[in-house]
Every structure is written in structure tokens, then in C-alpha cells.
Amino acid sequence: MTAEEFLRSRPLSRAYFRSPNSFFIYRQQFVKQLKLENYNDQMVKVSKWAGIFWSN
């Protein structure tokens, strides 16, 4: 994901606030990839998986 893609994905009202940390950007891409692979699970589980993969 490029910086331009990330900024376009945020609502304009939020564009000038503090940017999210690197884990939140990673998690956003993690969720996007799971959706491409047709995984539909609870976000609580997905966040846990993202955390596990992030730490490895």
C-alpha cells in the first residue's frame, strides 16, 4: 500500500489527524488480504491473528 492509497482510504475529516501506527496499517492490509481469499470471520479473531503474524 502506498502513502497515497492510504490517504485516499481515510475520510477527509480524519486526514489531518495523527496517522495510525504501523500495526494498524499492517492490520488493514491483513484484513484486505483475508477478504480477497474469502475468509469471513469475527474481527476479534482477525485482530488476534494479525497480532500473532505481526510478532513473528
C-alpha positions as CSV (number, residue, x, y, z in Angstrom):
1,M,0.0,0.0,0.0
2,T,1.4,3.4,-0.9
3,A,1.0,6.5,1.1
4,E,-1.4,7.9,-1.5
5,E,-3.6,4.8,-1.3
6,F,-3.7,5.0,2.4
7,L,-4.6,8.7,2.5
8,R,-7.3,8.2,-0.1
9,S,-8.9,5.5,2.0
10,R,-9.3,7.8,5.0
11,P,-12.3,10.2,5.3
12,L,-11.2,13.8,4.6
13,S,-12.3,14.8,8.1
14,R,-9.8,12.3,9.5
15,A,-7.0,13.0,7.1
16,Y,-5.4,15.8,9.2
17,F,-5.4,13.8,12.5
18,R,-2.4,11.9,13.8
19,S,-1.6,9.0,11.5
20,P,-2.1,5.4,12.7
21,N,0.8,3.4,13.9
22,S,2.4,0.7,11.7
23,F,0.5,-2.2,13.3
24,F,-2.9,-0.6,12.3
25,I,-1.7,-0.2,8.7
26,Y,-0.5,-3.8,8.8
27,R,-3.8,-5.0,10.2
28,Q,-5.7,-3.1,7.5
29,Q,-3.7,-4.9,4.8
30,F,-4.1,-8.2,6.6
31,V,-7.9,-7.8,6.7
32,K,-7.9,-6.8,3.0
33,Q,-5.9,-10.0,2.1
34,L,-8.2,-12.2,4.1
35,K,-11.2,-10.7,2.3
36,L,-9.6,-11.4,-1.1
37,E,-9.2,-15.0,0.0
38,N,-12.9,-15.2,1.1
39,Y,-12.2,-15.5,4.8
40,N,-15.1,-14.1,6.7
41,D,-14.6,-14.3,10.5
42,Q,-15.1,-12.1,13.5
43,M,-12.8,-9.1,13.6
44,V,-11.8,-10.0,17.2
45,K,-10.3,-13.3,15.8
46,V,-8.8,-11.5,12.8
47,S,-7.1,-8.9,15.0
48,K,-5.7,-11.7,17.2
49,W,-4.3,-13.5,14.1
50,A,-2.8,-10.2,12.8
51,G,-1.1,-9.7,16.2
52,I,0.3,-13.2,16.0
53,F,1.7,-12.7,12.5
54,W,2.9,-9.3,13.4
55,S,5.1,-10.6,16.2
56,N,6.7,-13.3,14.0
